[in-house]
């Protein structure tokens, strides 16, 4: 299955969402709009749910694409 091209992928979780930049434009957008001390989890920006809508609105308002990521599959 081929993945859709997007600037950001967002993995939604109950207590935190992860916003992963996928393109150079996405990395540049984050560098310009997110504080340097923002929390990161690996290569993804960790965002509290109460801030996620405003972040996505800003990203999309600047013409970048946001796509929900498939949740990971956990095997027991």
C-alpha positions as CSV (number, residue, x, y, z in Angstrom):
1,X,0.0,0.0,0.0
2,X,1.4,3.4,-1.0
3,X,1.4,6.2,1.5
4,X,-0.2,9.5,0.6
5,X,2.2,12.4,0.2
6,X,1.8,14.9,3.0
7,X,3.7,17.5,4.9
8,X,2.8,16.3,8.3
9,X,1.5,13.0,9.8
10,X,-0.4,13.2,13.0
11,X,-0.8,10.2,15.4
12,X,-3.6,10.9,17.8
13,X,-3.4,9.4,21.3
14,X,-5.4,10.1,24.4
15,X,-2.9,12.2,26.3
16,X,-0.6,13.4,23.6
17,X,-0.5,13.6,19.8
18,X,2.6,13.3,17.7
19,X,3.1,15.6,14.8
20,X,5.8,14.3,12.4
21,X,7.2,16.6,9.7
22,X,7.6,14.7,6.4
23,X,8.9,17.3,4.1
24,X,11.5,20.1,4.1
25,X,8.7,22.6,4.1
26,X,7.2,21.0,7.2
27,X,10.6,21.1,9.0
28,X,10.9,24.8,8.1
29,X,7.3,25.6,9.3
30,X,8.0,24.0,12.7
31,X,11.3,25.9,13.0
32,X,9.4,29.2,12.4
33,X,6.3,28.5,14.5
34,X,7.2,26.2,17.4
35,X,9.4,27.3,20.3
36,X,12.9,25.7,20.5
37,X,12.1,24.1,23.8
38,X,8.9,22.4,22.6
39,X,8.7,18.7,23.6
40,X,9.8,16.1,21.0
41,X,9.4,12.4,21.0
42,X,11.9,11.1,18.5
43,X,11.3,12.9,15.3
44,X,7.8,14.0,16.2
45,X,6.6,17.1,18.0
46,X,4.6,16.0,21.1
47,X,1.4,18.1,21.4
48,X,-1.3,18.2,24.1
49,X,-4.8,17.6,22.7
50,X,-5.9,21.1,23.8
51,X,-3.3,22.7,21.4
52,X,-3.6,20.3,18.5
53,X,-6.5,22.0,16.6
54,X,-4.8,25.4,16.7
55,X,-1.5,23.9,15.4
56,X,-3.3,22.0,12.6
57,X,-5.3,25.2,11.7
58,X,-2.0,27.1,11.5
59,X,-0.3,24.5,9.4
60,X,-3.2,24.1,6.9
61,X,-3.7,27.9,6.9
62,X,-0.2,28.2,5.5
63,X,-1.0,25.7,2.7
64,X,0.6,22.6,4.1
65,X,-1.1,19.2,4.2
66,X,-1.8,17.2,7.4
67,X,-2.7,13.5,7.3
68,X,-3.7,11.2,10.2
69,X,-1.1,8.5,10.6
70,X,-2.1,4.9,10.9
71,X,-1.8,3.8,14.6
72,X,0.9,1.3,15.3
73,X,-0.1,-2.3,15.5
74,X,0.9,-3.9,18.8
75,X,1.5,-7.6,19.0
76,X,1.3,-9.5,22.3
